Every structure is written in C-alpha cells, then in structure tokens.
Amino acid sequence: MALFSPDTDIFCERDALREDYQPEEIVGRDQELQQYVSALQPVINGDQPANIFLYGKAGVGKTACTRYLLHELKDDAAEFNVDLTTIRTNCEDLSTSYQVAIQLINDLRDPEDHLQPTGYPRRQVNQWLWEELDGIGGTIIIVFDEVDHIEDDSILYQIPRARANGNLEHSKVGIIGISNDFKFRETLSSKVQSSLCEKELQFPAYNANELRDILRQRADIAFYDSVVPHEVIAKCAAFGAKDAGDARQSLDLLMEAGDVAVERDADQVTVKHVDEARELLERSRIVDGVAGLTQQGHLVLYALVMLHEEGETPTRARAIQDRYEIVCDRAAVEPLVPRRMRDHLGELSMLGIATREERNKGESGGRYYEYSLDTNPDLLLEALDETVDMVGVTDAIQKRLDHDI
Ligand SMILES: Nc1ncnc2c1ncn2[C@@H]1O[C@H](COP(=O)(O)OP(=O)(O)OP(=O)(O)O)[C@@H](O)[C@H]1O
C-alpha cells in the first residue's frame, strides 16, 4: 500500500483556507469597499490618482480588499481605455527610502539590469527610478504593504510629488500605503502626512457575524458539502471575534480543525475538533514564541512564571527585576540593567505571552505598568525546559509539576 494517498473525505480544496488565497468575493466590507472605490475613482477618470493610506489591525482584510479592488480596477480601466499599471511592494525587509527605490527599479527592470543593494549615489538612484516609471507611461499605482517598516519616509513624499517637480512627464503615479501600526501616521513628517494620507481609510476589526460570513464563504470552497456544520463555523468565528477580530486567525483555526478531523478519520468537522485545534495552535504559538527569545528573554519569562505560580501577579517591573536577578544568579548569568530587562517584558507582551496593563497612582500622580502571565504555565514550562534545568525549580513550580503528573 502506498505510504501517501490523497484523503478526499474532508477537504476538496484545502488551499482555499491559506493566507495567500485570494477570494473572488469580499464579504462584510461593503462600507469600506465603497470608500475605497471612491478614493480610486480619479484613476478611471484618467486623472492623477489620489494617494491612499489604509490602516487597521492584522487580518482585517486590508490586503485582500486591495488585491480585489485593484484587480477590478484593471478590468474596468481596460474597458474605459485607461492605461493602468499596478506594482505591489512589501516593505517588510526594506527600512530606507533608498532600499525601496532600488527594489522598485529592480521590479521594473529585466534581471540582467538589476541594481546591487548598495553603492550608488542617491540622486542617481532617484533618477533611474523616474526613468523607469516614466518609461511605463499612463497611470501607475504603487502599493506599499507594511509601509511602516520604512524608517526614513522621503520616498513617500517624492513619488507623489514627482510629476509636479518635473521628474515625470508621461506617467501619473499614486501610492497606496498599508499599515497595521496605528501610531505610524503620527511618526510621519507633516509633508509626508499631507501627501500620503490624502485619502485615509480605516478598517475596523471584524465582529462575529462578519467572521461567520467570511468563514462560510471559504468553507464552501475548501470542504466537501455538509462537512462543516453551522456550529463549527460559529465557534471559529466567536474565537476570532473575541480575540482580535482577525479573519486570518479564524481561518487558521478552521483549517487546523479540518486537519484534526482528517487525522481522526472523521466524516465531519466537529466542535470538539475545533477545541483540539485551538490547543494545538496555542501550543505551537507558544513554543515558537519562546524558541524565538534569547537566553535573557527565557530568564525574564521564567522569573515571571515563578511569580505567577506564587500568586504574586500582576506585578511591577521592579519586583520582576528582583526575581530575575535571583534567577540569573542561579543560572550564573550576568543580569541585565532594569531598562533592558523591561525591553524583554515588552517583547513578552507583544508576543501575547504576558499582558501589560497601565496603572495610575491616583492623586499622587505617576503611571506605571503591571505585568501578568497570559498563557498556560504548563506550556511555558515545557517550552522553557532548558532554562528550568539551568535555574532549578521552586516549591511553587514543583507543586504544579507534581500536580500535572
Ligand atoms: N472581507 C473578507 N472577505 C473574504 N476574505 C477575507 C476578508 N477579510 C479577510 N479575508 C481573508 O483573511 C485573511 C487575512 O486577510 P488580509 O491578509 O487581507 O489581512 P490584512 O488586514 O492585510 O492583515 P495584515 O495587516 O496582517 O497583512 C486572508 O486569507 C483574506 O483572504
């Protein structure tokens, strides 16, 4: 018998649940799409496109809606004889305007004419960029996804102004900047703010009803008929809505639940499979998160787990520092100064392993943070295995470990 064989009872197109799948229809974003369409209207009129700044948390459909609308726009532009080119650049690995310009030039050039990442005068690079863009002609829309990664923002000013400054003659260029960093807008220079944020669109988090519609649409493509009952969709949607209103999270959960059903040889996905899937996802999120921390991060986390087990959380950074220094002493590691230790606490809360809440001292004034654990300590201790060996266990942790056995 073959070791691998296609299993066909549950999924008919599992890839439809993957992040890179582009849905043909967008659901639950009517109002946002309407605003987006009117921001793009100048393109169809043959005018200079408006620059658009689109922001919202992770997984709220910014990329999916942008891809969908630009696809529609291209079709309609062809019908109305508008010469339209769209370029998409993910800025995740680009931190300067120089790098962005090089990337754009290389996207537009044949591979044999590609530039090296460094070593050219800036003016020359800009000149090449204008030549490439002007060579295309017509209307060009450049999408900068994760635009907040660009630290010096001059390119976000220069591109929209290129035509007015006489750098472009044949092309009209507009940019769409996408970001999930709400504070990014404030960090922009006022020049960039007024050009990039000409039209601002905000995508709110999804509620459970919207997530249900998105999941149902995708489940109908990904699974065979009647494999995913209504309550499974409702459960995945409720989970996503409670956490962050993030469609990606709910879709991942549904896919994992489908995998569990396949593994169990079931003929339907059940609510129990969703529960199991949640545990699996949570486990891998934590294991990956902890594995990505440095040794110092592990020691800070272990200090916080100890305090949690002793019932001492939520607690302030100062108390964590004291415990962390004891932990370092036992591990024979030089402790970090409080400020650096707090950076690690910040990272833990960013990863969702810990939570950080701001407190107010009341009349006497002054604000401070309190930290607590936001994760199952069993999982953390498992992931912190080596650190536990190095530092040893306290009574409180021993009790938990005994209890688990
Ligand atoms: N309204 C929607 N209709 C159908 N599918 C959607 C919708 N919104 C999001 N999705 C799906 O959810 C997933 C995440 O959406 P998307 O990548 O657009 O989020 P995003 O806001 O760009 O997030 P990030 O900031 O993390 O890139 C994708 O698989 C996308 O197809």
Ligand as a Chemical Component Dictionary entry (heavy atoms), coordinates in Angstrom:
data_LIG
# 
_chem_comp.id                   LIG 
_chem_comp.type                 NON-POLYMER 
_chem_comp.pdbx_formal_charge   0 
_chem_comp.three_letter_code    LIG 
# 
loop_
_chem_comp_atom.comp_id 
_chem_comp_atom.atom_id 
_chem_comp_atom.alt_atom_id 
_chem_comp_atom.type_symbol 
_chem_comp_atom.charge 
_chem_comp_atom.model_Cartn_x 
_chem_comp_atom.model_Cartn_y 
_chem_comp_atom.model_Cartn_z 
_chem_comp_atom.pdbx_ordinal 
LIG N1  N1  N 0 -13.828 40.531 3.901 1  
LIG C1  C1  C 0 -13.187 39.398 3.591 2  
LIG N2  N2  N 0 -13.750 38.506 2.755 3  
LIG C2  C2  C 0 -13.109 37.366 2.475 4  
LIG N3  N3  N 0 -11.907 37.022 2.972 5  
LIG C3  C3  C 0 -11.294 37.870 3.805 6  
LIG C4  C4  C 0 -11.908 39.105 4.152 7  
LIG N4  N4  N 0 -11.103 39.762 5.014 8  
LIG C5  C5  C 0 -10.021 38.984 5.201 9  
LIG N5  N5  N 0 -10.132 37.850 4.487 10 
LIG C6  C6  C 0 -9.139  36.762 4.476 11 
LIG O1  O1  O 0 -8.478  36.759 5.741 12 
LIG C7  C7  C 0 -7.077  36.597 5.602 13 
LIG C8  C8  C 0 -6.346  37.795 6.161 14 
LIG O2  O2  O 0 -6.739  38.976 5.467 15 
LIG P1  P1  P 0 -5.689  40.065 4.906 16 
LIG O3  O3  O 0 -4.387  39.409 4.547 17 
LIG O4  O4  O 0 -6.355  40.864 3.881 18 
LIG O5  O5  O 0 -5.487  40.908 6.230 19 
LIG P2  P2  P 0 -4.635  42.240 6.434 20 
LIG O6  O6  O 0 -5.570  43.236 7.049 21 
LIG O7  O7  O 0 -3.943  42.619 5.179 22 
LIG O8  O8  O 0 -3.615  41.747 7.532 23 
LIG P3  P3  P 0 -2.052  42.120 7.741 24 
LIG O9  O9  O 0 -2.007  43.513 8.223 25 
LIG O10 O10 O 0 -1.627  41.136 8.801 26 
LIG O11 O11 O 0 -1.375  41.884 6.428 27 
LIG C9  C9  C 0 -6.825  36.379 4.117 28 
LIG O12 O12 O 0 -6.818  34.997 3.872 29 
LIG C10 C10 C 0 -8.047  37.018 3.460 30 
LIG O13 O13 O 0 -8.328  36.391 2.231 31 
# 
loop_
_chem_comp_bond.comp_id 
_chem_comp_bond.atom_id_1 
_chem_comp_bond.atom_id_2 
_chem_comp_bond.value_order 
_chem_comp_bond.pdbx_ordinal 
LIG N1  C1  SING 1  
LIG C1  N2  SING 2  
LIG C1  C4  DOUB 3  
LIG N2  C2  DOUB 4  
LIG C2  N3  SING 5  
LIG N3  C3  DOUB 6  
LIG C3  C4  SING 7  
LIG C3  N5  SING 8  
LIG C4  N4  SING 9  
LIG N4  C5  DOUB 10 
LIG C5  N5  SING 11 
LIG N5  C6  SING 12 
LIG C6  O1  SING 13 
LIG C6  C10 SING 14 
LIG O1  C7  SING 15 
LIG C7  C8  SING 16 
LIG C7  C9  SING 17 
LIG C8  O2  SING 18 
LIG O2  P1  SING 19 
LIG P1  O3  DOUB 20 
LIG P1  O4  SING 21 
LIG P1  O5  SING 22 
LIG O5  P2  SING 23 
LIG P2  O6  DOUB 24 
LIG P2  O7  SING 25 
LIG P2  O8  SING 26 
LIG O8  P3  SING 27 
LIG P3  O9  DOUB 28 
LIG P3  O10 SING 29 
LIG P3  O11 SING 30 
LIG C9  O12 SING 31 
LIG C9  C10 SING 32 
LIG C10 O13 SING 33 
# 
